[in-house]
């Protein structure tokens, strides 16, 4: 009997094998869609296998870690191996998840990434062919637009002819990739240029190319239109071929910049044998010939000339004349005439070239306007019709004509004209919205302008009336825009509001006319304050505050123009410097000299103040000063800067220019008894007039003319007398003290 240790080892080994078996997952193979790679097969075919499986449970979704369960997943009954057809799928990335059912239970899940791209890449952009100096052809192009799986490379095809005439229908078309004589000269190249050297180098012959993109799923894109390139010839002559037609007689002119020999001119028409018009023209620079097209079929007539230069090199000239005597037909199929056009409209045009051997439609162009036409653009061919999208928001509302013109390759043109009604609101909404925004901006500017004027105690008459009228117009404009009605009236109302707001700036203007500053000796500050009239007990605290906030005073004389008339305003500006971010609440006392105002009734300010004396003495109370600005409880005042605050009071008088000049020239600022007096707001201000003397009116002293000379003479006499007294005193001292001794 095995020992317990051996039994435990056997049991653990069995569990390990069981877990390994359960951990295994089915194998997946797909011949149509390799794991994680793009494919374009019409159906997604999967093969799953697992030894011992009785059935497979699978699900397909767009999540990479789904675990199928038997209750909600698809089940295929199979032994060991099963083929699963998931059908066709739209473009995108999917995941296939599968588990197998065995006697031991369900296995782990296998995951397979399926990438589906059934869409062809777009047409290449700006494809062109450039003849090179060595006789080869350089083809260049821009990559196409976005492609789901990405572009892996490009195929290039070359044809010896540009057009093909179908035998049964007689329709002339560009060559296709399956036409006889067309060969693929490059396959899935990764660059966006290619040099074709597998041609008759140096012969000056035309070649025709088409290029298409190929994506990572193997989808071939739409080919470009035929690219025509004539290679350079080693001939020393430059030969040109031109044509013109009159009464179905085709005139052909061949010209050269030098003489050629053995010149031969050949014309080949559709389904016709070549016709030789000139044979062995020598020692000439020009050949002229005619070709009668009467009774001949419509189509391309290829004119080919070959001659030899003086070094016996072949020289070529070629031209193609498109003969088409029938105009095409064109019809605007959509939208119907009854439809009112708005926003983006898709026009669908049916255009067809008719007649025997038609040359084919070269382009379909659309135009708008019954008077001055404006181009919409060239329509694109898709599914047998031409279509183009037009954004009508910039067009004028009302009746207008849409013109579709079709051109064939021979230059024949025909048009279809349809009259539509256009009614767009997007442009009107945009115009109204922009007008409202402009009015709101002008309102902000007007408010700021009035605020700046108010800081200088300059009032704007009728400002409230103007703002009320502008606000009413602006509100009406917004209401109409919100309803989407009468949008033109909405714009007009917003414009009117903007003009009203703007009129405030033109109604009142101000400019600084002159200024004068107050200065004092800081050493005498205590004397000034004691002389100002405040209580002596308040002087020390006032000195402390003055030294901290450094108040200053200046007089600004403003020139104010209102409705074209000017006057002058005298302002006293008190400025406090804020040393830190700490706030303080204080009172500012102003003892105003009578030279500026003889009574407090002649003072006004945007900041409320209290009259202490009509003499006048005023106080601005409850002033809050901090590093962010200045405000008081009655009227907020903004700071000039973050560390400066100001209080302004004014003389209640409109001064003339003469008065303003006299005030600036006077010593009124020297008449202030002290700097602005700062006191804590919590203290009751105790003030008494510093002098209580009767008013004495002294006569004015005239310092001009003879009075000035008299004063100077008196001063000189006094000085002379003092000098004489000093001399006498010196002699007396000498005699009494030194001589006697």
Secondary structure, 3 states (H helix, E strand, C coil): CCCHHHHHHHHHHHHHHHHHHHHCECEEECCCCCCCCEECCCCEEEEEECCCCCEEEEEEECCCCCCCCCCCCEEEECCCEEEEEEECCCCEEEEEEEEEEECCEECECEEEEEEECCCCCCCCEEEEEEECCCCCEEEEEECCCCCCCCEEEEEEEEECCCEEECCCCCCEEECCCCCCCCEEEEEEECCCEEEECCCCCCECCEEEEEEEEEECCCCECCCCCCEEEECCECCCCCEEEEEEEECCEEEEEEEEEEEEEEEEEEEECCCCCCEEEEEEECCEEEEEEEEECCCCCCEEEEEEEEEECCCCCEEEEEEEEEECCCCCEEEEEECCCCCEECCEEEEEEEEECCCCCCCCEEEEEEEECCCCCEEEEECEEECCEEEEEEEHHHCCCEEEEEEEEEEECCCCEEEEEEEEEECCCHHHHHHHHHHHHHHHHHHHHHHHHHHHHHHCCCCCCCHHHHHHHHHHHHHHHHHHHHHCCCHHHHHHHHHHHHHHHHHHHHHEEEEEEEEEECCCCHHHHHHHHHHHCECHHHHHHHHHHHHHHCCEEEEEEEEEEECCEEEEEEEEEEEEECCCCCCEEEEEEEECCCCCCCCHHHEEECCCCEEEECCCEEEEEEEEEECCEEEECCCEECCCECCEEEEEEEECCCECHHHHHHHHHCCHHHHCCCCCEEEECCCCCCECCCCCCCCCCCCCCCCCCHHHHHHHHHHHHHHHHHHHHHHHHHHHHHHHHHHCC
